[in-house]
Amino acid sequence: MTIEQIKSSDKACLVPDDVAGILHINPQQLRNIAKSDKSKLGFPVMITGTRVKIPRLPFLKWLGEI
């Protein structure tokens, strides 16, 4: 997804595939970092079982887009 697509989305949470391109990182790397030490990411993530979700509005705020 692009930043504009994320901004116009109504989804509460994003997945690593949605934000990996913006961060220039492989989605699996993002999942691995989130599971090992999510404080390294700088934005909030939620982990439920094997799923990693990224709250959309805090992510946009972290990017400086809102």
C-alpha positions, 0 to 999 in steps of 0.5 A: 500500500502507498501512504495515500492508500493507508490514509484513505483506508478505513481499516483499524489495523494494517498487516506487515504486507501493507506497510513493508513497501513504505519501510523498505523492508521484507514483510517477514523481517517486520514480523520477526522484529515485531515478535522478537523486540517490538520496541525496535520498530518505533511504532505500536504493533499488536501480536495475536498468536502468529499474527502481527497487526499495526494500528493504522492511525498510530503508524501514520502519526509515526510517519508524520502524516497526521 
